[in-house]
Amino acid sequence: MKNASIFHGHGSTSKSYWHPWLKNELEKLGYAVWLPDMPDTDLPVLKKWLPFTLQNGTYNEETILVGHSCGVSLILSILENIDVKIKKAILVAGFIKPLSNRPYPILQNNYDWEKIKSHCKEFVVINSDNDPWGCDKKMGKLIADGVGGKLIILHDGHMGSESFNQPYKEFPLLLDFVK
């Protein structure tokens, strides 16, 4: 069965930005969609987020994973820890290194790129050349180089941010990569 999981980022919920819109659009295409509210969103901790997603998510050859911001870091960790090959990962405004001097307990110290790639058929990495948090085109390139995926650079900030008044309620480009 076609299924998708959408993972929000730091300080967000399932109702933030383009996430509910994408869920609705994917359901129209026949996907079963899981859009969870992640625990302790004000300080995302991989030791909490990863077990939650591994225990509650569905991962098979028909799975598409979509992540925003630290949801991208989470998806990379999921792919290191599952035993199946999913269809696609769409990674939006992600990062794999600290963006400032503050702690980022959602990040791994290192990523096993070969293992991650072995669990996903296709990667799409979307970052912006003007991301105010630092999830910029350099960070996107690091991720795309690691996963061997397609890199798309937009000029759209963080593609959703309360702090920078980016409501970003819809994201039609994502549907181009689902089909």
N, C-alpha and C positions, 0 to 999 in steps of 0.2 A: 504494500500500500504506500502511495506517495505521502510523505510526511515532511514537515519542516519544523525547526525550532528557531526561535528568535530570541537572542540574548541581549538585553539592554546593558548599559554601562553604569558607571559610578554616579550615584545620586539620582538615578532614573528609576522608572517603574515600567510595567507592561503598558501603561497608558501614555508614556512619553513619546513625543516626536512622531515619527513615521511608523512606529512599531504596530499600533492597532490598525492603521491603514493597510500595512503589508499583510498582516494576519488576515484581514477581510479579503484582500485581493487573492491571496493564496488559497483561501477556502473556496472562492469562486472557481478556481482552477482545479478543484478536487483534492487539495492537500488537507490532511489532518495537521493542524498547527498547534504547537505548544509554545506559549508565550508566558513564561513564568515570571513572577516577581521574585527576584533573587534576594537571599537573606542579607541583612546588614549592608545595604547598598551604599551607605555613607563611608564605609571602609571595606571595600571588596577584598575578601580573603580567599585565596585559592583553596585552602584547606577546608573551607565551608562550601564554596561554590562548586568545586569539582565533584565531591561526593554527592551533592544534591542533584547535579545534572546527570551523573552517571546512573544513579538509582532511579531517577524519574523520567529520563528521556528515552526516546526510541531511536535506535541507530541501526540502519540497514542500507542495502544498496539503493534504496529509493529516497534516502534522507538528504535534505538540504539544510545546512546550518547557516544562519545569518547572525552576525554579531556587530554591535556598535561599540566603539571605544574599548573599554576593558572587556567587553563581551568577545572581542577578537582574541585577546589573550586567553580567555577561557576556552574558546573553540580550539585553539592550538593545543591546550592541555587535554581537552576531551579527545582529540585525535591521537594523542600519544597514548591514551589509556583505553581505547576501545579495540575490539578484535575483529571488526568488520570494515569493509571499504564503503564509505558513503559516496553519494553522487556528487555533491558540490558543497563548497564552503564559500560564502560571500562575506568578506571581511571589510567593514566600513570604519574608517577613521581609527584604525587600531594602532597599538604600540606594543613593543616588546622590550623596551628599556625604560628606566625611570625618566619622567619628563621634567623633574625638578629634584631638589634635595630631600623631598619628603618620601616616606616609605610607600612602596607599592606592593603590598602583600598579595596582589592578584598575579604578579609576574613570577615566572620561574627564573632561576639563575641562568639556565641554559635550556634550549629547545632541541629536541632530537628531530631534526628536519627530515631525515630519511624515514623515520617511523611515522611522522606526521603525514608525509607525502604518500606513504604506503597505505594509509587509511582514508584517502580521499582522491577521487578521480579528477576533480577539477577545482581550481582555486581562482577566485576573482578578488583582487585587492583594490579598494577604492579609498584613496586619501585625497587631501586637498593641499594646494600650494599656499593656502592662507589660514591654516588651522590655528586658532588662538591658543590651544593647549600644547601644541608641539607634535601632534599626530599628523605630521606634514608629509610632503612627498619623499623626504629622505627616510622617514620611518616606514612609509609605504614601500619604498624600494627594498629596505632591509627585509620586510616581511615577504614581499614578492620573490626576492632572491632566495629566501629560505624555503618557500613552498614551491617555487618554480611556477608561479601563477601569473595570470594576466594582471598588469598594473594599470589602473585608470586614475589619472590625476584631474581633479575638478578644482574649481575656484569657488567653493561653497562653505568655507569655514569648517566647523566640526560636524556639519550635517545634523545638527540638533544640539542645542545648549541653552539652558536657562540663563546662565551667567552672562552670556553674550547675546541674549535676545534673538536666538535662532530657533523659532518654533518648528520649522521643517516638518510640517504635518503630513506631507506626501513625498514619496521618493520613486516616481515612475521608472527611472533608470533600472532599479533593481529587478523589475519584472522582465526586462530584456535578458537577464541572466538566469532566470528561473526556467525559461522554456527550453 
